[in-house]
Amino acid sequence: MINNSNSKIISFLMDEIGLEEPSIELGIKLSIKNNIPLPILLWSYGMLTIEELDDLYTFLFKRI
């Protein structure tokens, strides 16, 4: 479920946001099942605050 392209995002979520790996794995599974972007899914399920969502998108856009 966790591949190399997602490893930096997962590291960010664990190190900067403080999410645990099982929560992230559940988010990935639900994201795939429901065809929803992972950041939006994590926010909609209350795993991220709006500020953390903003931090995550800032991190993602800096990687482009």
PDBQT receptor file of N, H, CA, C and O in Angstrom, charges set to zero:
ATOM      1  N   MET A   1       0.821  -1.197   0.000  1.00  0.00    +0.000 N 
ATOM      2  CA  MET A   1       0.000   0.000   0.000  1.00  0.00    +0.000 C 
ATOM      3  C   MET A   1       0.863   1.258   0.000  1.00  0.00    +0.000 C 
ATOM      4  O   MET A   1       0.524   2.245  -0.653  1.00  0.00    +0.000 OA
ATOM      5  N   ILE A   2       1.977   1.225   0.729  1.00  0.00    +0.000 N 
ATOM      6  H   ILE A   2       2.253   0.424   1.260  1.00  0.00    +0.000 HD
ATOM      7  CA  ILE A   2       2.862   2.382   0.790  1.00  0.00    +0.000 C 
ATOM      8  C   ILE A   2       4.006   2.160  -0.184  1.00  0.00    +0.000 C 
ATOM      9  O   ILE A   2       4.816   1.251  -0.001  1.00  0.00    +0.000 OA
ATOM     10  N   ASN A   3       4.072   2.998  -1.231  1.00  0.00    +0.000 N 
ATOM     11  H   ASN A   3       3.414   3.736  -1.379  1.00  0.00    +0.000 HD
ATOM     12  CA  ASN A   3       5.151   2.860  -2.192  1.00  0.00    +0.000 C 
ATOM     13  C   ASN A   3       6.119   4.028  -2.075  1.00  0.00    +0.000 C 
ATOM     14  O   ASN A   3       5.911   4.946  -1.281  1.00  0.00    +0.000 OA
ATOM     15  N   ASN A   4       7.171   3.984  -2.868  1.00  0.00    +0.000 N 
ATOM     16  H   ASN A   4       7.341   3.239  -3.512  1.00  0.00    +0.000 HD
ATOM     17  CA  ASN A   4       8.240   4.980  -2.771  1.00  0.00    +0.000 C 
ATOM     18  C   ASN A   4       7.748   6.392  -3.056  1.00  0.00    +0.000 C 
ATOM     19  O   ASN A   4       8.218   7.343  -2.431  1.00  0.00    +0.000 OA
ATOM     20  N   SER A   5       6.809   6.550  -3.992  1.00  0.00    +0.000 N 
ATOM     21  H   SER A   5       6.427   5.778  -4.501  1.00  0.00    +0.000 HD
ATOM     22  CA  SER A   5       6.329   7.890  -4.327  1.00  0.00    +0.000 C 
ATOM     23  C   SER A   5       5.534   8.516  -3.193  1.00  0.00    +0.000 C 
ATOM     24  O   SER A   5       5.464   9.740  -3.080  1.00  0.00    +0.000 OA
ATOM     25  N   ASN A   6       4.935   7.683  -2.354  1.00  0.00    +0.000 N 
ATOM     26  H   ASN A   6       4.992   6.689  -2.446  1.00  0.00    +0.000 HD
ATOM     27  CA  ASN A   6       4.170   8.194  -1.220  1.00  0.00    +0.000 C 
ATOM     28  C   ASN A   6       4.993   8.329   0.046  1.00  0.00    +0.000 C 
ATOM     29  O   ASN A   6       4.510   8.882   1.035  1.00  0.00    +0.000 OA
ATOM     30  N   SER A   7       6.217   7.842   0.040  1.00  0.00    +0.000 N 
ATOM     31  H   SER A   7       6.609   7.393  -0.763  1.00  0.00    +0.000 HD
ATOM     32  CA  SER A   7       6.995   7.799   1.278  1.00  0.00    +0.000 C 
ATOM     33  C   SER A   7       7.274   9.183   1.859  1.00  0.00    +0.000 C 
ATOM     34  O   SER A   7       7.283   9.335   3.080  1.00  0.00    +0.000 OA
ATOM     35  N   LYS A   8       7.500  10.187   1.028  1.00  0.00    +0.000 N 
ATOM     36  H   LYS A   8       7.493  10.063   0.036  1.00  0.00    +0.000 HD
ATOM     37  CA  LYS A   8       7.755  11.532   1.549  1.00  0.00    +0.000 C 
ATOM     38  C   LYS A   8       6.498  12.142   2.148  1.00  0.00    +0.000 C 
ATOM     39  O   LYS A   8       6.561  12.835   3.164  1.00  0.00    +0.000 OA
ATOM     40  N   ILE A   9       5.358  11.884   1.519  1.00  0.00    +0.000 N 
ATOM     41  H   ILE A   9       5.307  11.321   0.694  1.00  0.00    +0.000 HD
ATOM     42  CA  ILE A   9       4.092  12.378   2.058  1.00  0.00    +0.000 C 
ATOM     43  C   ILE A   9       3.807  11.705   3.395  1.00  0.00    +0.000 C 
ATOM     44  O   ILE A   9       3.408  12.362   4.356  1.00  0.00    +0.000 OA
ATOM     45  N   ILE A  10       4.011  10.406   3.451  1.00  0.00    +0.000 N 
ATOM     46  H   ILE A  10       4.335   9.872   2.670  1.00  0.00    +0.000 HD
ATOM     47  CA  ILE A  10       3.769   9.659   4.679  1.00  0.00    +0.000 C 
ATOM     48  C   ILE A  10       4.724  10.107   5.779  1.00  0.00    +0.000 C 
ATOM     49  O   ILE A  10       4.326  10.248   6.935  1.00  0.00    +0.000 OA
ATOM     50  N   SER A  11       5.978  10.329   5.418  1.00  0.00    +0.000 N 
ATOM     51  H   SER A  11       6.302  10.214   4.479  1.00  0.00    +0.000 HD
ATOM     52  CA  SER A  11       6.948  10.838   6.393  1.00  0.00    +0.000 C 
ATOM     53  C   SER A  11       6.512  12.196   6.932  1.00  0.00    +0.000 C 
ATOM     54  O   SER A  11       6.612  12.453   8.132  1.00  0.00    +0.000 OA
ATOM     55  N   PHE A  12       6.028  13.061   6.048  1.00  0.00    +0.000 N 
ATOM     56  H   PHE A  12       5.946  12.852   5.073  1.00  0.00    +0.000 HD
ATOM     57  CA  PHE A  12       5.543  14.370   6.476  1.00  0.00    +0.000 C 
ATOM     58  C   PHE A  12       4.370  14.216   7.438  1.00  0.00    +0.000 C 
ATOM     59  O   PHE A  12       4.328  14.862   8.485  1.00  0.00    +0.000 OA
ATOM     60  N   LEU A  13       3.420  13.358   7.078  1.00  0.00    +0.000 N 
ATOM     61  H   LEU A  13       3.454  12.834   6.227  1.00  0.00    +0.000 HD
ATOM     62  CA  LEU A  13       2.252  13.164   7.928  1.00  0.00    +0.000 C 
ATOM     63  C   LEU A  13       2.642  12.611   9.296  1.00  0.00    +0.000 C 
ATOM     64  O   LEU A  13       2.056  12.990  10.310  1.00  0.00    +0.000 OA
ATOM     65  N   MET A  14       3.623  11.723   9.327  1.00  0.00    +0.000 N 
ATOM     66  H   MET A  14       4.100  11.415   8.503  1.00  0.00    +0.000 HD
ATOM     67  CA  MET A  14       4.047  11.135  10.594  1.00  0.00    +0.000 C 
ATOM     68  C   MET A  14       4.919  12.096  11.396  1.00  0.00    +0.000 C 
ATOM     69  O   MET A  14       4.699  12.278  12.593  1.00  0.00    +0.000 OA
ATOM     70  N   ASP A  15       5.907  12.711  10.748  1.00  0.00    +0.000 N 
ATOM     71  H   ASP A  15       6.086  12.563   9.776  1.00  0.00    +0.000 HD
ATOM     72  CA  ASP A  15       6.888  13.538  11.457  1.00  0.00    +0.000 C 
ATOM     73  C   ASP A  15       6.379  14.939  11.783  1.00  0.00    +0.000 C 
ATOM     74  O   ASP A  15       6.596  15.438  12.887  1.00  0.00    +0.000 OA
ATOM     75  N   GLU A  16       5.709  15.567  10.837  1.00  0.00    +0.000 N 
ATOM     76  H   GLU A  16       5.533  15.162   9.940  1.00  0.00    +0.000 HD
ATOM     77  CA  GLU A  16       5.286  16.959  11.023  1.00  0.00    +0.000 C 
ATOM     78  C   GLU A  16       3.886  17.076  11.620  1.00  0.00    +0.000 C 
ATOM     79  O   GLU A  16       3.627  17.957  12.439  1.00  0.00    +0.000 OA
ATOM     80  N   ILE A  17       2.986  16.187  11.208  1.00  0.00    +0.000 N 
ATOM     81  H   ILE A  17       3.196  15.471  10.542  1.00  0.00    +0.000 HD
ATOM     82  CA  ILE A  17       1.609  16.266  11.675  1.00  0.00    +0.000 C 
ATOM     83  C   ILE A  17       1.386  15.392  12.910  1.00  0.00    +0.000 C 
ATOM     84  O   ILE A  17       0.594  15.735  13.788  1.00  0.00    +0.000 OA
ATOM     85  N   GLY A  18       2.087  14.267  12.967  1.00  0.00    +0.000 N 
ATOM     86  H   GLY A  18       2.730  13.988  12.254  1.00  0.00    +0.000 HD
ATOM     87  CA  GLY A  18       1.963  13.380  14.117  1.00  0.00    +0.000 C 
ATOM     88  C   GLY A  18       0.967  12.251  13.944  1.00  0.00    +0.000 C 
ATOM     89  O   GLY A  18       0.570  11.619  14.923  1.00  0.00    +0.000 OA
ATOM     90  N   LEU A  19       0.557  11.987  12.710  1.00  0.00    +0.000 N 
ATOM     91  H   LEU A  19       0.880  12.500  11.914  1.00  0.00    +0.000 HD
ATOM     92  CA  LEU A  19      -0.342  10.857  12.475  1.00  0.00    +0.000 C 
ATOM     93  C   LEU A  19       0.434   9.551  12.590  1.00  0.00    +0.000 C 
ATOM     94  O   LEU A  19       1.621   9.491  12.270  1.00  0.00    +0.000 OA
ATOM     95  N   GLU A  20      -0.240   8.519  13.045  1.00  0.00    +0.000 N 
ATOM     96  H   GLU A  20      -1.204   8.567  13.305  1.00  0.00    +0.000 HD
ATOM     97  CA  GLU A  20       0.385   7.210  13.145  1.00  0.00    +0.000 C 
ATOM     98  C   GLU A  20       0.160   6.435  11.851  1.00  0.00    +0.000 C 
ATOM     99  O   GLU A  20      -0.812   6.670  11.134  1.00  0.00    +0.000 OA
ATOM    100  N   GLU A  21       1.074   5.505  11.562  1.00  0.00    +0.000 N 
ATOM    101  H   GLU A  21       1.864   5.313  12.145  1.00  0.00    +0.000 HD
ATOM    102  CA  GLU A  21       1.031   4.765  10.311  1.00  0.00    +0.000 C 
ATOM    103  C   GLU A  21      -0.298   4.047  10.068  1.00  0.00    +0.000 C 
ATOM    104  O   GLU A  21      -0.786   4.082   8.939  1.00  0.00    +0.000 OA
ATOM    105  N   PRO A  22      -0.913   3.394  11.068  1.00  0.00    +0.000 N 
ATOM    106  CA  PRO A  22      -2.203   2.734  10.804  1.00  0.00    +0.000 C 
ATOM    107  C   PRO A  22      -3.295   3.719  10.352  1.00  0.00    +0.000 C 
ATOM    108  O   PRO A  22      -4.139   3.376   9.524  1.00  0.00    +0.000 OA
ATOM    109  N   SER A  23      -3.274   4.934  10.895  1.00  0.00    +0.000 N 
ATOM    110  H   SER A  23      -2.588   5.213  11.567  1.00  0.00    +0.000 HD
ATOM    111  CA  SER A  23      -4.240   5.955  10.477  1.00  0.00    +0.000 C 
ATOM    112  C   SER A  23      -4.015   6.357   9.028  1.00  0.00    +0.000 C 
ATOM    113  O   SER A  23      -4.963   6.543   8.266  1.00  0.00    +0.000 OA
ATOM    114  N   ILE A  24      -2.755   6.487   8.663  1.00  0.00    +0.000 N 
ATOM    115  H   ILE A  24      -1.984   6.336   9.282  1.00  0.00    +0.000 HD
ATOM    116  CA  ILE A  24      -2.417   6.861   7.293  1.00  0.00    +0.000 C 
ATOM    117  C   ILE A  24      -2.806   5.742   6.329  1.00  0.00    +0.000 C 
ATOM    118  O   ILE A  24      -3.349   6.003   5.256  1.00  0.00    +0.000 OA
ATOM    119  N   GLU A  25      -2.526   4.497   6.714  1.00  0.00    +0.000 N 
ATOM    120  H   GLU A  25      -2.085   4.285   7.586  1.00  0.00    +0.000 HD
ATOM    121  CA  GLU A  25      -2.887   3.361   5.863  1.00  0.00    +0.000 C 
ATOM    122  C   GLU A  25      -4.397   3.285   5.667  1.00  0.00    +0.000 C 
ATOM    123  O   GLU A  25      -4.866   3.029   4.559  1.00  0.00    +0.000 OA
ATOM    124  N   LEU A  26      -5.162   3.507   6.738  1.00  0.00    +0.000 N 
ATOM    125  H   LEU A  26      -4.780   3.715   7.638  1.00  0.00    +0.000 HD
ATOM    126  CA  LEU A  26      -6.609   3.530   6.613  1.00  0.00    +0.000 C 
ATOM    127  C   LEU A  26      -7.047   4.655   5.681  1.00  0.00    +0.000 C 
ATOM    128  O   LEU A  26      -7.923   4.468   4.837  1.00  0.00    +0.000 OA
ATOM    129  N   GLY A  27      -6.435   5.811   5.838  1.00  0.00    +0.000 N 
ATOM    130  H   GLY A  27      -5.723   5.963   6.524  1.00  0.00    +0.000 HD
ATOM    131  CA  GLY A  27      -6.748   6.935   4.960  1.00  0.00    +0.000 C 
ATOM    132  C   GLY A  27      -6.469   6.616   3.505  1.00  0.00    +0.000 C 
ATOM    133  O   GLY A  27      -7.263   6.969   2.633  1.00  0.00    +0.000 OA
ATOM    134  N   ILE A  28      -5.358   5.956   3.230  1.00  0.00    +0.000 N 
ATOM    135  H   ILE A  28      -4.713   5.670   3.939  1.00  0.00    +0.000 HD
ATOM    136  CA  ILE A  28      -5.013   5.592   1.853  1.00  0.00    +0.000 C 
ATOM    137  C   ILE A  28      -6.050   4.624   1.290  1.00  0.00    +0.000 C 
ATOM    138  O   ILE A  28      -6.509   4.790   0.160  1.00  0.00    +0.000 OA
ATOM    139  N   LYS A  29      -6.421   3.609   2.083  1.00  0.00    +0.000 N 
ATOM    140  H   LYS A  29      -6.049   3.475   3.001  1.00  0.00    +0.000 HD
ATOM    141  CA  LYS A  29      -7.424   2.639   1.623  1.00  0.00    +0.000 C 
ATOM    142  C   LYS A  29      -8.756   3.315   1.323  1.00  0.00    +0.000 C 
ATOM    143  O   LYS A  29      -9.366   3.055   0.286  1.00  0.00    +0.000 OA
ATOM    144  N   LEU A  30      -9.211   4.183   2.229  1.00  0.00    +0.000 N 
ATOM    145  H   LEU A  30      -8.716   4.394   3.072  1.00  0.00    +0.000 HD
ATOM    146  CA  LEU A  30     -10.477   4.880   2.015  1.00  0.00    +0.000 C 
ATOM    147  C   LEU A  30     -10.387   5.862   0.851  1.00  0.00    +0.000 C 
ATOM    148  O   LEU A  30     -11.349   6.041   0.104  1.00  0.00    +0.000 OA
ATOM    149  N   SER A  31      -9.242   6.487   0.706  1.00  0.00    +0.000 N 
ATOM    150  H   SER A  31      -8.461   6.342   1.313  1.00  0.00    +0.000 HD
ATOM    151  CA  SER A  31      -9.030   7.414  -0.402  1.00  0.00    +0.000 C 
ATOM    152  C   SER A  31      -9.167   6.699  -1.745  1.00  0.00    +0.000 C 
ATOM    153  O   SER A  31      -9.804   7.205  -2.669  1.00  0.00    +0.000 OA
ATOM    154  N   ILE A  32      -8.564   5.524  -1.835  1.00  0.00    +0.000 N 
ATOM    155  H   ILE A  32      -8.048   5.113  -1.084  1.00  0.00    +0.000 HD
ATOM    156  CA  ILE A  32      -8.645   4.736  -3.071  1.00  0.00    +0.000 C 
ATOM    157  C   ILE A  32     -10.071   4.244  -3.293  1.00  0.00    +0.000 C 
ATOM    158  O   ILE A  32     -10.606   4.343  -4.397  1.00  0.00    +0.000 OA
ATOM    159  N   LYS A  33     -10.682   3.717  -2.237  1.00  0.00    +0.000 N 
ATOM    160  H   LYS A  33     -10.248   3.637  -1.340  1.00  0.00    +0.000 HD
ATOM    161  CA  LYS A  33     -12.038   3.166  -2.342  1.00  0.00    +0.000 C 
ATOM    162  C   LYS A  33     -13.047   4.227  -2.774  1.00  0.00    +0.000 C 
ATOM    163  O   LYS A  33     -13.913   3.965  -3.608  1.00  0.00    +0.000 OA
ATOM    164  N   ASN A  34     -12.930   5.418  -2.203  1.00  0.00    +0.000 N 
ATOM    165  H   ASN A  34     -12.226   5.630  -1.525  1.00  0.00    +0.000 HD
ATOM    166  CA  ASN A  34     -13.899   6.487  -2.467  1.00  0.00    +0.000 C 
ATOM    167  C   ASN A  34     -13.458   7.466  -3.545  1.00  0.00    +0.000 C 
ATOM    168  O   ASN A  34     -14.182   8.410  -3.862  1.00  0.00    +0.000 OA
ATOM    169  N   ASN A  35     -12.261   7.247  -4.115  1.00  0.00    +0.000 N 
ATOM    170  H   ASN A  35     -11.673   6.481  -3.858  1.00  0.00    +0.000 HD
ATOM    171  CA  ASN A  35     -11.721   8.114  -5.165  1.00  0.00    +0.000 C 
ATOM    172  C   ASN A  35     -11.676   9.583  -4.718  1.00  0.00    +0.000 C 
ATOM    173  O   ASN A  35     -12.125  10.488  -5.421  1.00  0.00    +0.000 OA
ATOM    174  N   ILE A  36     -11.116   9.774  -3.528  1.00  0.00    +0.000 N 
ATOM    175  H   ILE A  36     -10.751   9.039  -2.957  1.00  0.00    +0.000 HD
ATOM    176  CA  ILE A  36     -10.981  11.107  -2.927  1.00  0.00    +0.000 C 
ATOM    177  C   ILE A  36      -9.501  11.342  -2.660  1.00  0.00    +0.000 C 
ATOM    178  O   ILE A  36      -8.820  10.429  -2.193  1.00  0.00    +0.000 OA
ATOM    179  N   PRO A  37      -8.978  12.539  -2.942  1.00  0.00    +0.000 N 
ATOM    180  CA  PRO A  37      -7.578  12.815  -2.618  1.00  0.00    +0.000 C 
ATOM    181  C   PRO A  37      -7.307  12.590  -1.124  1.00  0.00    +0.000 C 
ATOM    182  O   PRO A  37      -8.114  12.959  -0.271  1.00  0.00    +0.000 OA
ATOM    183  N   LEU A  38      -6.168  11.983  -0.832  1.00  0.00    +0.000 N 
ATOM    184  H   LEU A  38      -5.512  11.683  -1.525  1.00  0.00    +0.000 HD
ATOM    185  CA  LEU A  38      -5.818  11.650   0.554  1.00  0.00    +0.000 C 
ATOM    186  C   LEU A  38      -5.909  12.846   1.494  1.00  0.00    +0.000 C 
ATOM    187  O   LEU A  38      -6.500  12.708   2.565  1.00  0.00    +0.000 OA
ATOM    188  N   PRO A  39      -5.356  14.014   1.157  1.00  0.00    +0.000 N 
ATOM    189  CA  PRO A  39      -5.448  15.137   2.108  1.00  0.00    +0.000 C 
ATOM    190  C   PRO A  39      -6.891  15.515   2.448  1.00  0.00    +0.000 C 
ATOM    191  O   PRO A  39      -7.203  15.797   3.605  1.00  0.00    +0.000 OA
ATOM    192  N   ILE A  40      -7.760  15.522   1.455  1.00  0.00    +0.000 N 
ATOM    193  H   ILE A  40      -7.506  15.293   0.515  1.00  0.00    +0.000 HD
ATOM    194  CA  ILE A  40      -9.162  15.876   1.688  1.00  0.00    +0.000 C 
ATOM    195  C   ILE A  40      -9.842  14.820   2.545  1.00  0.00    +0.000 C 
ATOM    196  O   ILE A  40     -10.628  15.144   3.434  1.00  0.00    +0.000 OA
ATOM    197  N   LEU A  41      -9.539  13.561   2.277  1.00  0.00    +0.000 N 
ATOM    198  H   LEU A  41      -8.900  13.297   1.554  1.00  0.00    +0.000 HD
ATOM    199  CA  LEU A  41     -10.122  12.484   3.073  1.00  0.00    +0.000 C 
ATOM    200  C   LEU A  41      -9.689  12.596   4.528  1.00  0.00    +0.000 C 
ATOM    201  O   LEU A  41     -10.520  12.495   5.430  1.00  0.00    +0.000 OA
ATOM    202  N   LEU A  42      -8.394  12.805   4.764  1.00  0.00    +0.000 N 
ATOM    203  H   LEU A  42      -7.719  12.887   4.031  1.00  0.00    +0.000 HD
ATOM    204  CA  LEU A  42      -7.901  12.921   6.138  1.00  0.00    +0.000 C 
ATOM    205  C   LEU A  42      -8.556  14.091   6.860  1.00  0.00    +0.000 C 
ATOM    206  O   LEU A  42      -8.886  13.988   8.042  1.00  0.00    +0.000 OA
ATOM    207  N   TRP A  43      -8.743  15.191   6.162  1.00  0.00    +0.000 N 
ATOM    208  H   TRP A  43      -8.475  15.275   5.203  1.00  0.00    +0.000 HD
ATOM    209  CA  TRP A  43      -9.392  16.360   6.752  1.00  0.00    +0.000 C 
ATOM    210  C   TRP A  43     -10.873  16.072   7.025  1.00  0.00    +0.000 C 
ATOM    211  O   TRP A  43     -11.381  16.404   8.096  1.00  0.00    +0.000 OA
ATOM    212  N   SER A  44     -11.566  15.456   6.061  1.00  0.00    +0.000 N 
ATOM    213  H   SER A  44     -11.154  15.187   5.191  1.00  0.00    +0.000 HD
ATOM    214  CA  SER A  44     -13.001  15.216   6.230  1.00  0.00    +0.000 C 
ATOM    215  C   SER A  44     -13.298  14.218   7.343  1.00  0.00    +0.000 C 
ATOM    216  O   SER A  44     -14.370  14.268   7.945  1.00  0.00    +0.000 OA
ATOM    217  N   TYR A  45     -12.369  13.318   7.623  1.00  0.00    +0.000 N 
ATOM    218  H   TYR A  45     -11.497  13.278   7.134  1.00  0.00    +0.000 HD
ATOM    219  CA  TYR A  45     -12.537  12.372   8.720  1.00  0.00    +0.000 C 
ATOM    220  C   TYR A  45     -11.990  12.909  10.044  1.00  0.00    +0.000 C 
ATOM    221  O   TYR A  45     -11.964  12.187  11.040  1.00  0.00    +0.000 OA
ATOM    222  N   GLY A  46     -11.559  14.152  10.059  1.00  0.00    +0.000 N 
ATOM    223  H   GLY A  46     -11.580  14.738   9.249  1.00  0.00    +0.000 HD
ATOM    224  CA  GLY A  46     -11.092  14.775  11.289  1.00  0.00    +0.000 C 
ATOM    225  C   GLY A  46      -9.690  14.385  11.705  1.00  0.00    +0.000 C 
ATOM    226  O   GLY A  46      -9.289  14.626  12.844  1.00  0.00    +0.000 OA
ATOM    227  N   MET A  47      -8.935  13.781  10.791  1.00  0.00    +0.000 N 
ATOM    228  H   MET A  47      -9.261  13.585   9.866  1.00  0.00    +0.000 HD
ATOM    229  CA  MET A  47      -7.558  13.402  11.112  1.00  0.00    +0.000 C 
ATOM    230  C   MET A  47      -6.595  14.570  10.940  1.00  0.00    +0.000 C 
ATOM    231  O   MET A  47      -5.485  14.551  11.472  1.00  0.00    +0.000 OA
ATOM    232  N   LEU A  48      -7.020  15.583  10.198  1.00  0.00    +0.000 N 
ATOM    233  H   LEU A  48      -7.922  15.599   9.766  1.00  0.00    +0.000 HD
ATOM    234  CA  LEU A  48      -6.230  16.799  10.000  1.00  0.00    +0.000 C 
ATOM    235  C   LEU A  48      -7.088  18.008  10.315  1.00  0.00    +0.000 C 
ATOM    236  O   LEU A  48      -8.281  18.024  10.010  1.00  0.00    +0.000 OA
ATOM    237  N   THR A  49      -6.492  19.018  10.921  1.00  0.00    +0.000 N 
ATOM    238  H   THR A  49      -5.524  19.005  11.169  1.00  0.00    +0.000 HD
ATOM    239  CA  THR A  49      -7.171  20.300  11.065  1.00  0.00    +0.000 C 
ATOM    240  C   THR A  49      -7.018  21.061   9.756  1.00  0.00    +0.000 C 
ATOM    241  O   THR A  49      -6.256  20.647   8.882  1.00  0.00    +0.000 OA
ATOM    242  N   ILE A  50      -7.722  22.148   9.619  1.00  0.00    +0.000 N 
ATOM    243  H   ILE A  50      -8.341  22.484  10.330  1.00  0.00    +0.000 HD
ATOM    244  CA  ILE A  50      -7.611  22.955   8.399  1.00  0.00    +0.000 C 
ATOM    245  C   ILE A  50      -6.193  23.518   8.263  1.00  0.00    +0.000 C 
ATOM    246  O   ILE A  50      -5.687  23.661   7.150  1.00  0.00    +0.000 OA
ATOM    247  N   GLU A  51      -5.553  23.838   9.393  1.00  0.00    +0.000 N 
ATOM    248  H   GLU A  51      -5.964  23.722  10.297  1.00  0.00    +0.000 HD
ATOM    249  CA  GLU A  51      -4.183  24.340   9.360  1.00  0.00    +0.000 C 
ATOM    250  C   GLU A  51      -3.213  23.248   8.902  1.00  0.00    +0.000 C 
ATOM    251  O   GLU A  51      -2.300  23.506   8.118  1.00  0.00    +0.000 OA
ATOM    252  N   GLU A  52      -3.421  22.028   9.400  1.00  0.00    +0.000 N 
ATOM    253  H   GLU A  52      -4.163  21.819  10.037  1.00  0.00    +0.000 HD
ATOM    254  CA  GLU A  52      -2.570  20.912   8.980  1.00  0.00    +0.000 C 
ATOM    255  C   GLU A  52      -2.783  20.578   7.513  1.00  0.00    +0.000 C 
ATOM    256  O   GLU A  52      -1.838  20.228   6.806  1.00  0.00    +0.000 OA
ATOM    257  N   LEU A  53      -4.037  20.689   7.052  1.00  0.00    +0.000 N 
ATOM    258  H   LEU A  53      -4.804  20.974   7.627  1.00  0.00    +0.000 HD
ATOM    259  CA  LEU A  53      -4.329  20.485   5.633  1.00  0.00    +0.000 C 
ATOM    260  C   LEU A  53      -3.584  21.509   4.788  1.00  0.00    +0.000 C 
ATOM    261  O   LEU A  53      -3.026  21.172   3.744  1.00  0.00    +0.000 OA
ATOM    262  N   ASP A  54      -3.577  22.757   5.239  1.00  0.00    +0.000 N 
ATOM    263  H   ASP A  54      -4.030  23.031   6.087  1.00  0.00    +0.000 HD
ATOM    264  CA  ASP A  54      -2.842  23.811   4.545  1.00  0.00    +0.000 C 
ATOM    265  C   ASP A  54      -1.345  23.514   4.533  1.00  0.00    +0.000 C 
ATOM    266  O   ASP A  54      -0.687  23.688   3.508  1.00  0.00    +0.000 OA
ATOM    267  N   ASP A  55      -0.808  23.072   5.657  1.00  0.00    +0.000 N 
ATOM    268  H   ASP A  55      -1.343  22.931   6.490  1.00  0.00    +0.000 HD
ATOM    269  CA  ASP A  55       0.611  22.712   5.728  1.00  0.00    +0.000 C 
ATOM    270  C   ASP A  55       0.933  21.573   4.770  1.00  0.00    +0.000 C 
ATOM    271  O   ASP A  55       1.966  21.595   4.101  1.00  0.00    +0.000 OA
ATOM    272  N   LEU A  56       0.049  20.575   4.701  1.00  0.00    +0.000 N 
ATOM    273  H   LEU A  56      -0.790  20.557   5.244  1.00  0.00    +0.000 HD
ATOM    274  CA  LEU A  56       0.265  19.440   3.805  1.00  0.00    +0.000 C 
ATOM    275  C   LEU A  56       0.252  19.887   2.357  1.00  0.00    +0.000 C 
ATOM    276  O   LEU A  56       1.123  19.486   1.585  1.00  0.00    +0.000 OA
ATOM    277  N   TYR A  57      -0.715  20.710   1.967  1.00  0.00    +0.000 N 
ATOM    278  H   TYR A  57      -1.423  21.036   2.594  1.00  0.00    +0.000 HD
ATOM    279  CA  TYR A  57      -0.751  21.194   0.588  1.00  0.00    +0.000 C 
ATOM    280  C   TYR A  57       0.448  22.094   0.282  1.00  0.00    +0.000 C 
ATOM    281  O   TYR A  57       0.968  22.059  -0.833  1.00  0.00    +0.000 OA
ATOM    282  N   THR A  58       0.889  22.885   1.234  1.00  0.00    +0.000 N 
ATOM    283  H   THR A  58       0.467  22.913   2.140  1.00  0.00    +0.000 HD
ATOM    284  CA  THR A  58       2.097  23.693   1.031  1.00  0.00    +0.000 C 
ATOM    285  C   THR A  58       3.284  22.786   0.780  1.00  0.00    +0.000 C 
ATOM    286  O   THR A  58       4.071  23.040  -0.132  1.00  0.00    +0.000 OA
ATOM    287  N   PHE A  59       3.431  21.734   1.567  1.00  0.00    +0.000 N 
ATOM    288  H   PHE A  59       2.792  21.527   2.308  1.00  0.00    +0.000 HD
ATOM    289  CA  PHE A  59       4.497  20.749   1.376  1.00  0.00    +0.000 C 
ATOM    290  C   PHE A  59       4.399  20.099  -0.007  1.00  0.00    +0.000 C 
ATOM    291  O   PHE A  59       5.402  19.970  -0.708  1.00  0.00    +0.000 OA
ATOM    292  N   LEU A  60       3.198  19.694  -0.390  1.00  0.00    +0.000 N 
ATOM    293  H   LEU A  60       2.383  19.798   0.180  1.00  0.00    +0.000 HD
ATOM    294  CA  LEU A  60       3.016  19.020  -1.679  1.00  0.00    +0.000 C 
ATOM    295  C   LEU A  60       3.339  19.947  -2.847  1.00  0.00    +0.000 C 
ATOM    296  O   LEU A  60       3.974  19.519  -3.811  1.00  0.00    +0.000 OA
ATOM    297  N   PHE A  61       2.917  21.205  -2.780  1.00  0.00    +0.000 N 
ATOM    298  H   PHE A  61       2.402  21.553  -1.997  1.00  0.00    +0.000 HD
ATOM    299  CA  PHE A  61       3.166  22.125  -3.888  1.00  0.00    +0.000 C 
ATOM    300  C   PHE A  61       4.628  22.550  -3.967  1.00  0.00    +0.000 C 
ATOM    301  O   PHE A  61       5.099  22.924  -5.041  1.00  0.00    +0.000 OA
ATOM    302  N   LYS A  62       5.355  22.501  -2.854  1.00  0.00    +0.000 N 
ATOM    303  H   LYS A  62       4.973  22.198  -1.981  1.00  0.00    +0.000 HD
ATOM    304  CA  LYS A  62       6.782  22.804  -2.891  1.00  0.00    +0.000 C 
ATOM    305  C   LYS A  62       7.559  21.691  -3.564  1.00  0.00    +0.000 C 
ATOM    306  O   LYS A  62       8.656  21.927  -4.071  1.00  0.00    +0.000 OA
ATOM    307  N   ARG A  63       7.014  20.480  -3.581  1.00  0.00    +0.000 N 
ATOM    308  H   ARG A  63       6.123  20.288  -3.170  1.00  0.00    +0.000 HD
ATOM    309  CA  ARG A  63       7.682  19.326  -4.194  1.00  0.00    +0.000 C 
ATOM    310  C   ARG A  63       7.552  19.334  -5.708  1.00  0.00    +0.000 C 
ATOM    311  O   ARG A  63       8.307  18.639  -6.388  1.00  0.00    +0.000 OA
ATOM    312  N   ILE A  64       6.613  20.104  -6.254  1.00  0.00    +0.000 N 
ATOM    313  H   ILE A  64       6.000  20.668  -5.701  1.00  0.00    +0.000 HD
ATOM    314  CA  ILE A  64       6.381  20.099  -7.708  1.00  0.00    +0.000 C 
ATOM    315  C   ILE A  64       7.495  20.813  -8.433  1.00  0.00    +0.000 C 
ATOM    316  O   ILE A  64       7.471  20.909  -9.660  1.00  0.00    +0.000 OA
TER     317      ILE A  64
